Every structure is written in structure tokens, then in C-alpha cells.
């Protein structure tokens, strides 16, 4: 398939990169949970950005634990009319193997990562080392927020990992947040948004549930939708942000 360079109309396209089975003890219930592995292709006048790169090649222990079913990154990109060589930037929400697994296929493309995340990944016992440092890797280490292009900004959203980050994309249809695994599900994210709203509106009585401080920063962008790495559902605002 012939590759296509980005047009002038900004867009965000979801890529299906397979799924895995989260064991019951990690899923928080009596049953295991099957979760999708989703990446996002961001098309802008400045170029093409890929947010997360999927499962890639695991190791026997990780595969036995999570039983992943992989869709090759090259196939997912081809379905969008894109070849790996067309990509200009990679942003990983964090460096666990199910989010950076395709990075070695993109050698030479700058990988934007929080410095604290990269340091933790290199400390050992955190992810699959070969997915972090490989021939041709070009890490772009960040210390907080950073603008990739006009209307595209990396925002730290720590919690799942200390260096977790999300991507804020502003286009003709408003602001889209690619939240990665800042929350596992759209429902969990929505619950945090409501907790923030209750606190801001001064609800009295018993203590309120907490919410991450970075929600204040994301709310400032006025997101119209929030997309996730392991949930097909989309969060959209139903009230004040």
C-alpha cells in the first residue's frame, strides 16, 4: 500500500493493536478482564504523530501472565494509509510493554517521554528493556509540559506511573485528550471529574472522594472528548468542567 503524507485537516484516528487478559487479582474482581490495546494516530499540517505503539514482542513470562493477542503495528498503520517511515513523532503515555511495544519498529523517530519515566524504565524490573533502548532510538526527554506542535501538547498525568503523560490535541472539533492509562476506563475518569466538580461546588457533609491534581490542568483546555488506551468508551462532558 502506498503511504500518504498528512493533509492539512487535523484528525485523531484510533488504531486497534490487539488485546490482553488482565488477571482477576489485577482487575479488582472475581473475574479476569479482557482489555483492548489502543493507539492513536494524530494527523496535523506539521506531520504525523503516533500516541502509543502497542504490545510488540513480549517475553515468555509476561505473555503467560497476560495472554496477549497482537495486531501488528505495521498492519494497523497500513489500514490508515500510513507507513512507519511516514511518522514524525512518537509519544508514549508510559513505558510499560503494552504501550511502547512497537517502538523498535520506528527507529529514528523521536520518542517523547518524561525523564522520570525513562529513568524508571532503565532501572530494571519495570518493562521489557529491549523496547526502551534499541538501535536507532531517539529519546526526547521531557520535564513536565511540552508543546509538540501548535495545538498539540504533552501534559504530565502521573498516577499509574510517576512519569505517565497524556496528549492534548486541539482541532476544528475542539479539544481531544489522549489520556492513555491515566485512568483505566472512561467511567473511572468520569468519576474523578465528578469528584472534582463536587469539591469545587462545595458539597458539604461526609468527606468527598479525591481526584488527581492534574485534572485541573486538563479541565483548563475544555476537552470535548477523552480517549483511553484500554477502553473503547469515550468520555464526553455532561456538565461544567
Phi and psi in degrees as GROMACS dihedral restraints (atoms count N, CA, C in turn):
[ dihedral_restraints ]
;  ai    aj    ak    al  type     phi  dphi    fc
    3     4     5     6     1   -71.0    20    10
    4     5     6     7     1   136.9    20    10
    6     7     8     9     1   -80.1    20    10
    7     8     9    10     1   158.6    20    10
    9    10    11    12     1  -126.2    20    10
   10    11    12    13     1   137.2    20    10
   12    13    14    15     1   -82.1    20    10
   13    14    15    16     1   159.6    20    10
   15    16    17    18     1   -64.3    20    10
   16    17    18    19     1   143.4    20    10
   18    19    20    21     1   -85.1    20    10
   19    20    21    22     1  -170.8    20    10
   21    22    23    24     1   -88.6    20    10
   22    23    24    25     1   -12.4    20    10
   24    25    26    27     1   -89.4    20    10
   25    26    27    28     1   117.8    20    10
   27    28    29    30     1   -64.7    20    10
   28    29    30    31     1   145.4    20    10
   30    31    32    33     1  -156.2    20    10
   31    32    33    34     1   159.8    20    10
   33    34    35    36     1  -127.0    20    10
   34    35    36    37     1   123.0    20    10
   36    37    38    39     1  -121.0    20    10
   37    38    39    40     1   130.6    20    10
   39    40    41    42     1   -79.1    20    10
   40    41    42    43     1   139.8    20    10
   42    43    44    45     1  -117.2    20    10
   43    44    45    46     1   129.8    20    10
   45    46    47    48     1   -88.0    20    10
   46    47    48    49     1   115.6    20    10
   48    49    50    51     1  -113.9    20    10
   49    50    51    52     1    19.9    20    10
   51    52    53    54     1   112.2    20    10
   52    53    54    55     1  -155.9    20    10
   54    55    56    57     1  -160.2    20    10
   55    56    57    58     1   169.5    20    10
   57    58    59    60     1  -146.6    20    10
   58    59    60    61     1   167.9    20    10
   60    61    62    63     1  -108.1    20    10
   61    62    63    64     1   114.2    20    10
   63    64    65    66     1   -84.1    20    10
   64    65    66    67     1   123.3    20    10
   66    67    68    69     1   -58.8    20    10
   67    68    69    70     1   154.1    20    10
   69    70    71    72     1   -56.0    20    10
   70    71    72    73     1   -39.2    20    10
   72    73    74    75     1   -66.3    20    10
   73    74    75    76     1   -23.1    20    10
   75    76    77    78     1   -92.9    20    10
   76    77    78    79     1   -23.9    20    10
   78    79    80    81     1   -81.7    20    10
   79    80    81    82     1    -9.9    20    10
   81    82    83    84     1    79.3    20    10
   82    83    84    85     1    23.5    20    10
   84    85    86    87     1  -155.9    20    10
   85    86    87    88     1  -175.4    20    10
   87    88    89    90     1   -77.1    20    10
   88    89    90    91     1   -14.7    20    10
   90    91    92    93     1  -117.0    20    10
   91    92    93    94     1   148.2    20    10
   93    94    95    96     1   -67.5    20    10
   94    95    96    97     1   166.2    20    10
   96    97    98    99     1  -131.9    20    10
   97    98    99   100     1   130.3    20    10
   99   100   101   102     1   -87.2    20    10
  100   101   102   103     1   126.2    20    10
  102   103   104   105     1  -122.6    20    10
  103   104   105   106     1   138.1    20    10
  105   106   107   108     1   -72.8    20    10
  106   107   108   109     1   159.0    20    10
  108   109   110   111     1  -116.2    20    10
  109   110   111   112     1   111.3    20    10
  111   112   113   114     1  -119.1    20    10
  112   113   114   115     1   137.0    20    10
  114   115   116   117     1  -120.6    20    10
  115   116   117   118     1   171.4    20    10
  117   118   119   120     1  -137.9    20    10
  118   119   120   121     1   128.6    20    10
  120   121   122   123     1   -97.8    20    10
  121   122   123   124     1   118.9    20    10
  123   124   125   126     1  -105.2    20    10
  124   125   126   127     1   119.8    20    10
  126   127   128   129     1  -107.1    20    10
  127   128   129   130     1   123.9    20    10
  129   130   131   132     1  -135.6    20    10
  130   131   132   133     1   163.5    20    10
  132   133   134   135     1   -58.0    20    10
  133   134   135   136     1   -28.3    20    10
  135   136   137   138     1   -79.3    20    10
  136   137   138   139     1   -19.6    20    10
  138   139   140   141     1   155.6    20    10
  139   140   141   142     1  -163.3    20    10
  141   142   143   144     1  -117.1    20    10
  142   143   144   145     1   131.7    20    10
  144   145   146   147     1  -121.5    20    10
  145   146   147   148     1   138.6    20    10
  147   148   149   150     1  -114.6    20    10
  148   149   150   151     1   123.1    20    10
  150   151   152   153     1  -100.3    20    10
  151   152   153   154     1   107.3    20    10
  153   154   155   156     1    73.9    20    10
  154   155   156   157     1   155.1    20    10
  156   157   158   159     1  -134.2    20    10
  157   158   159   160     1     9.6    20    10
  159   160   161   162     1    88.6    20    10
  160   161   162   163     1  -165.5    20    10
  162   163   164   165     1   -78.1    20    10
  163   164   165   166     1   -35.7    20    10
  165   166   167   168     1    58.4    20    10
  166   167   168   169     1  -157.8    20    10
  168   169   170   171     1   -88.8    20    10
  169   170   171   172     1   128.1    20    10
  171   172   173   174     1   -94.2    20    10
  172   173   174   175     1  -161.3    20    10
  174   175   176   177     1  -122.7    20    10
  175   176   177   178     1   163.2    20    10
  177   178   179   180     1   -56.1    20    10
  178   179   180   181     1   -39.3    20    10
  180   181   182   183     1   -67.0    20    10
  181   182   183   184     1   -45.9    20    10
  183   184   185   186     1   -65.3    20    10
  184   185   186   187     1   -40.0    20    10
  186   187   188   189     1   -66.2    20    10
  187   188   189   190     1   -38.6    20    10
  189   190   191   192     1   -66.5    20    10
  190   191   192   193     1   -32.8    20    10
  192   193   194   195     1   -76.4    20    10
  193   194   195   196     1   -41.1    20    10
  195   196   197   198     1  -108.2    20    10
  196   197   198   199     1   -10.3    20    10
  198   199   200   201     1    47.7    20    10
  199   200   201   202     1    55.2    20    10
  201   202   203   204     1   -71.9    20    10
  202   203   204   205     1   149.0    20    10
  204   205   206   207     1  -118.9    20    10
  205   206   207   208     1   116.5    20    10
  207   208   209   210     1   -99.7    20    10
  208   209   210   211     1   139.5    20    10
  210   211   212   213     1  -107.5    20    10
  211   212   213   214     1   123.9    20    10
  213   214   215   216     1   -57.8    20    10
  214   215   216   217     1   138.1    20    10
  216   217   218   219     1   -59.6    20    10
  217   218   219   220     1   -39.5    20    10
  219   220   221   222     1   -62.1    20    10
  220   221   222   223     1   -36.8    20    10
  222   223   224   225     1   -68.7    20    10
  223   224   225   226     1   -41.4    20    10
  225   226   227   228     1   -64.8    20    10
  226   227   228   229     1   -40.4    20    10
  228   229   230   231     1   -66.7    20    10
  229   230   231   232     1   -41.8    20    10
  231   232   233   234     1   -61.2    20    10
  232   233   234   235     1   -36.3    20    10
  234   235   236   237     1   -64.2    20    10
  235   236   237   238     1   -22.7    20    10
  237   238   239   240     1   -94.9    20    10
  238   239   240   241     1     5.4    20    10
  240   241   242   243     1    76.4    20    10
  241   242   243   244     1    28.3    20    10
  243   244   245   246     1  -128.6    20    10
  244   245   246   247     1   141.3    20    10
  246   247   248   249     1  -104.8    20    10
  247   248   249   250     1   154.7    20    10
  249   250   251   252     1   -52.7    20    10
  250   251   252   253     1   -35.7    20    10
  252   253   254   255     1   -70.2    20    10
  253   254   255   256     1   -10.5    20    10
  255   256   257   258     1   -80.6    20    10
  256   257   258   259     1   -19.3    20    10
  258   259   260   261     1   -72.4    20    10
  259   260   261   262     1   141.9    20    10
  261   262   263   264     1  -106.5    20    10
  262   263   264   265     1   -29.8    20    10
  264   265   266   267     1  -146.2    20    10
  265   266   267   268     1   141.4    20    10
  267   268   269   270     1  -116.5    20    10
  268   269   270   271     1   134.7    20    10
  270   271   272   273     1  -124.1    20    10
  271   272   273   274     1   121.8    20    10
  273   274   275   276     1   -99.9    20    10
  274   275   276   277     1   132.6    20    10
  276   277   278   279     1   -64.4    20    10
  277   278   279   280     1   -36.9    20    10
  279   280   281   282     1  -161.3    20    10
  280   281   282   283     1  -179.1    20    10
  282   283   284   285     1  -110.1    20    10
  283   284   285   286     1    24.4    20    10
  285   286   287   288     1   -67.1    20    10
  286   287   288   289     1   153.8    20    10
  288   289   290   291     1   -63.0    20    10
  289   290   291   292     1   -23.0    20    10
  291   292   293   294     1   -83.6    20    10
  292   293   294   295     1     2.0    20    10
  294   295   296   297     1  -119.1    20    10
  295   296   297   298     1   -21.9    20    10
  297   298   299   300     1  -121.1    20    10
  298   299   300   301     1    16.5    20    10
  300   301   302   303     1   -63.6    20    10
  301   302   303   304     1   -27.6    20    10
  303   304   305   306     1   -91.0    20    10
  304   305   306   307     1    -0.5    20    10
  306   307   308   309     1   -54.8    20    10
  307   308   309   310     1   -42.2    20    10
  309   310   311   312     1   -62.1    20    10
  310   311   312   313     1   -20.6    20    10
  312   313   314   315     1   -75.2    20    10
  313   314   315   316     1   -10.4    20    10
  315   316   317   318     1  -117.8    20    10
  316   317   318   319     1    34.0    20    10
  318   319   320   321     1   -54.0    20    10
  319   320   321   322     1   135.2    20    10
  321   322   323   324     1    96.9    20    10
  322   323   324   325     1   -18.9    20    10
  324   325   326   327     1   -85.3    20    10
  325   326   327   328     1   129.1    20    10
  327   328   329   330     1   -59.2    20    10
  328   329   330   331     1   132.9    20    10
  330   331   332   333     1  -109.3    20    10
  331   332   333   334     1   112.1    20    10
  333   334   335   336     1   -87.7    20    10
  334   335   336   337     1   118.1    20    10
  336   337   338   339     1  -142.6    20    10
  337   338   339   340     1   144.1    20    10
  339   340   341   342     1   -64.9    20    10
  340   341   342   343     1   137.7    20    10
  342   343   344   345     1   -59.3    20    10
  343   344   345   346     1   -37.9    20    10
  345   346   347   348     1   -66.2    20    10
  346   347   348   349     1   -33.0    20    10
  348   349   350   351     1   -69.3    20    10
  349   350   351   352     1   -43.8    20    10
  351   352   353   354     1   -64.6    20    10
  352   353   354   355     1   -40.6    20    10
  354   355   356   357     1   -62.9    20    10
  355   356   357   358     1   -41.0    20    10
  357   358   359   360     1   -67.3    20    10
  358   359   360   361     1   -39.9    20    10
  360   361   362   363     1   -64.1    20    10
  361   362   363   364     1   -33.8    20    10
  363   364   365   366     1   -81.9    20    10
  364   365   366   367     1    -9.4    20    10
  366   367   368   369     1   -76.4    20    10
  367   368   369   370     1   -15.3    20    10
  369   370   371   372     1    97.1    20    10
  370   371   372   373     1   149.3    20    10
  372   373   374   375     1    71.5    20    10
  373   374   375   376     1    18.1    20    10
  375   376   377   378     1  -114.7    20    10
  376   377   378   379     1   -38.8    20    10
  378   379   380   381     1  -154.0    20    10
  379   380   381   382     1  -167.0    20    10
  381   382   383   384     1   -91.7    20    10
  382   383   384   385     1   113.9    20    10
  384   385   386   387     1   -55.2    20    10
  385   386   387   388     1   -38.1    20    10
  387   388   389   390     1   -67.0    20    10
  388   389   390   391     1   -14.7    20    10
  390   391   392   393     1   -87.6    20    10
  391   392   393   394     1   -10.9    20    10
  393   394   395   396     1   -99.6    20    10
  394   395   396   397     1   -53.0    20    10
  396   397   398   399     1  -118.5    20    10
  397   398   399   400     1   117.1    20    10
  399   400   401   402     1  -147.6    20    10
  400   401   402   403     1   162.7    20    10
  402   403   404   405     1   -56.2    20    10
  403   404   405   406     1   127.9    20    10
  405   406   407   408     1    87.9    20    10
  406   407   408   409     1     1.2    20    10
  408   409   410   411     1   -65.7    20    10
  409   410   411   412     1   142.7    20    10
  411   412   413   414     1  -130.4    20    10
  412   413   414   415     1    89.8    20    10
  414   415   416   417     1   -76.6    20    10
  415   416   417   418     1   135.2    20    10
  417   418   419   420     1  -111.8    20    10
  418   419   420   421     1    98.6    20    10
  420   421   422   423     1   -81.4    20    10
  421   422   423   424     1   132.5    20    10
  423   424   425   426     1  -114.1    20    10
  424   425   426   427     1   153.7    20    10
  426   427   428   429     1  -128.3    20    10
  427   428   429   430     1    74.2    20    10
  429   430   431   432     1   105.4    20    10
  430   431   432   433     1  -154.7    20    10
  432   433   434   435     1   -65.7    20    10
  433   434   435   436     1   151.7    20    10
  435   436   437   438     1  -156.7    20    10
  436   437   438   439     1   140.8    20    10
  438   439   440   441     1   -90.1    20    10
  439   440   441   442     1   124.9    20    10
  441   442   443   444     1   -81.3    20    10
  442   443   444   445     1   -56.0    20    10
  444   445   446   447     1  -141.2    20    10
  445   446   447   448     1   167.6    20    10
  447   448   449   450     1   -54.6    20    10
  448   449   450   451     1   127.1    20    10
  450   451   452   453     1    83.6    20    10
  451   452   453   454     1     3.6    20    10
  453   454   455   456     1  -131.9    20    10
  454   455   456   457     1   116.6    20    10
  456   457   458   459     1  -137.2    20    10
  457   458   459   460     1   134.3    20    10
  459   460   461   462     1   -83.5    20    10
  460   461   462   463     1   131.9    20    10
  462   463   464   465     1  -129.3    20    10
  463   464   465   466     1   124.0    20    10
  465   466   467   468     1   -61.5    20    10
  466   467   468   469     1   134.6    20    10
  468   469   470   471     1  -136.1    20    10
  469   470   471   472     1    65.1    20    10
  471   472   473   474     1   -65.4    20    10
  472   473   474   475     1   155.4    20    10
  474   475   476   477     1   154.8    20    10
  475   476   477   478     1   -70.8    20    10
  477   478   479   480     1   -58.0    20    10
  478   479   480   481     1   -43.5    20    10
  480   481   482   483     1  -136.3    20    10
  481   482   483   484     1   161.9    20    10
  483   484   485   486     1   -64.3    20    10
  484   485   486   487     1   -28.7    20    10
  486   487   488   489     1  -107.1    20    10
  487   488   489   490     1    20.3    20    10
  489   490   491   492     1   -63.5    20    10
  490   491   492   493     1   142.8    20    10
  492   493   494   495     1  -140.5    20    10
  493   494   495   496     1   153.7    20    10
  495   496   497   498     1  -118.2    20    10
  496   497   498   499     1   169.4    20    10
  498   499   500   501     1  -122.2    20    10
  499   500   501   502     1   129.1    20    10
  501   502   503   504     1  -105.6    20    10
  502   503   504   505     1   121.8    20    10
  504   505   506   507     1  -121.4    20    10
  505   506   507   508     1   121.2    20    10
  507   508   509   510     1  -109.1    20    10
  508   509   510   511     1   127.9    20    10
  510   511   512   513     1  -144.3    20    10
  511   512   513   514     1  -166.0    20    10
  513   514   515   516     1   -60.2    20    10
  514   515   516   517     1   -27.8    20    10
  516   517   518   519     1   -95.6    20    10
  517   518   519   520     1    14.5    20    10
  519   520   521   522     1   101.0    20    10
  520   521   522   523     1  -157.0    20    10
  522   523   524   525     1  -100.3    20    10
  523   524   525   526     1   129.9    20    10
  525   526   527   528     1  -114.6    20    10
  526   527   528   529     1   132.2    20    10
  528   529   530   531     1  -106.5    20    10
  529   530   531   532     1   125.3    20    10
  531   532   533   534     1   -94.6    20    10
  532   533   534   535     1   102.2    20    10
  534   535   536   537     1   -91.3    20    10
  535   536   537   538     1    -5.4    20    10
  537   538   539   540     1    56.8    20    10
  538   539   540   541     1  -124.5    20    10
  540   541   542   543     1  -113.3    20    10
  541   542   543   544     1    31.4    20    10
  543   544   545   546     1   -56.4    20    10
  544   545   546   547     1   -36.8    20    10
  546   547   548   549     1  -135.9    20    10
  547   548   549   550     1   150.4    20    10
  549   550   551   552     1   -69.6    20    10
  550   551   552   553     1   -32.6    20    10
  552   553   554   555     1  -135.8    20    10
  553   554   555   556     1   160.0    20    10
  555   556   557   558     1   -63.2    20    10
  556   557   558   559     1   -34.9    20    10
  558   559   560   561     1   -65.1    20    10
  559   560   561   562     1   -41.8    20    10
  561   562   563   564     1   -64.6    20    10
  562   563   564   565     1   -40.2    20    10
  564   565   566   567     1   -63.1    20    10
  565   566   567   568     1   -44.8    20    10
  567   568   569   570     1   -61.4    20    10
  568   569   570   571     1   -37.2    20    10
  570   571   572   573     1   -63.7    20    10
  571   572   573   574     1   -39.0    20    10
  573   574   575   576     1   -66.7    20    10
  574   575   576   577     1   -39.3    20    10
  576   577   578   579     1   -61.8    20    10
  577   578   579   580     1   -41.4    20    10
  579   580   581   582     1   -67.6    20    10
  580   581   582   583     1   -36.8    20    10
  582   583   584   585     1   -61.9    20    10
  583   584   585   586     1   -41.6    20    10
  585   586   587   588     1   -63.0    20    10
  586   587   588   589     1   -43.1    20    10
  588   589   590   591     1   -62.9    20    10
  589   590   591   592     1   -43.1    20    10
  591   592   593   594     1   -61.8    20    10
  592   593   594   595     1   -41.0    20    10
  594   595   596   597     1   -65.5    20    10
  595   596   597   598     1   -41.1    20    10
  597   598   599   600     1   -70.8    20    10
  598   599   600   601     1   -28.8    20    10
  600   601   602   603     1   -90.8    20    10
  601   602   603   604     1     3.7    20    10
  603   604   605   606     1    72.6    20    10
  604   605   606   607     1    35.3    20    10
  606   607   608   609     1   -60.6    20    10
  607   608   609   610     1   131.1    20    10
  609   610   611   612     1  -103.4    20    10
  610   611   612   613     1   167.4    20    10
  612   613   614   615     1   111.9    20    10
  613   614   615   616     1  -141.4    20    10
  615   616   617   618     1   -61.1    20    10
  616   617   618   619     1   157.2    20    10
  618   619   620   621     1   -55.3    20    10
  619   620   621   622     1   147.1    20    10
  621   622   623   624     1   -93.2    20    10
  622   623   624   625     1   155.9    20    10
  624   625   626   627     1   -65.4    20    10
  625   626   627   628     1   150.9    20    10
  627   628   629   630     1   -81.1    20    10
  628   629   630   631     1   172.4    20    10
  630   631   632   633     1  -150.8    20    10
  631   632   633   634     1   153.8    20    10
  633   634   635   636     1   -69.4    20    10
  634   635   636   637     1   142.5    20    10
  636   637   638   639     1   -61.0    20    10
  637   638   639   640     1   -29.0    20    10
  639   640   641   642     1   -67.3    20    10
  640   641   642   643     1   -13.8    20    10
  642   643   644   645     1   -60.8    20    10
  643   644   645   646     1   -32.4    20    10
  645   646   647   648     1   -60.7    20    10
  646   647   648   649     1   -41.3    20    10
  648   649   650   651     1   -68.3    20    10
  649   650   651   652     1   -45.0    20    10
  651   652   653   654     1   -64.2    20    10
  652   653   654   655     1   -37.7    20    10
  654   655   656   657     1   -61.7    20    10
  655   656   657   658     1   -29.8    20    10
  657   658   659   660     1   -63.8    20    10
  658   659   660   661     1   -23.4    20    10
  660   661   662   663     1   -82.9    20    10
  661   662   663   664     1   -11.8    20    10
  663   664   665   666     1    63.7    20    10
  664   665   666   667     1    53.2    20    10
  666   667   668   669     1   -63.0    20    10
  667   668   669   670     1   138.1    20    10
  669   670   671   672     1   -95.1    20    10
  670   671   672   673     1   -19.0    20    10
  672   673   674   675     1  -156.7    20    10
  673   674   675   676     1   149.9    20    10
  675   676   677   678     1  -129.3    20    10
  676   677   678   679     1   129.2    20    10
  678   679   680   681     1  -115.3    20    10
  679   680   681   682     1   153.3    20    10
  681   682   683   684     1  -128.2    20    10
  682   683   684   685     1   162.9    20    10
  684   685   686   687     1   -82.6    20    10
  685   686   687   688     1   -28.2    20    10
  687   688   689   690     1  -126.8    20    10
  688   689   690   691     1    26.6    20    10
  690   691   692   693     1  -149.0    20    10
  691   692   693   694     1   127.8    20    10
  693   694   695   696     1   -73.2    20    10
  694   695   696   697     1   -20.3    20    10
  696   697   698   699     1   -67.8    20    10
  697   698   699   700     1   153.0    20    10
  699   700   701   702     1  -118.4    20    10
  700   701   702   703     1   130.2    20    10
  702   703   704   705     1   -86.0    20    10
  703   704   705   706     1   133.1    20    10
  705   706   707   708     1  -132.4    20    10
  706   707   708   709     1   144.9    20    10
  708   709   710   711     1   -68.7    20    10
  709   710   711   712     1   139.7    20    10
  711   712   713   714     1  -116.2    20    10
  712   713   714   715     1     4.7    20    10
  714   715   716   717     1  -166.7    20    10
  715   716   717   718     1  -164.9    20    10
  717   718   719   720     1   -59.8    20    10
  718   719   720   721     1   145.2    20    10
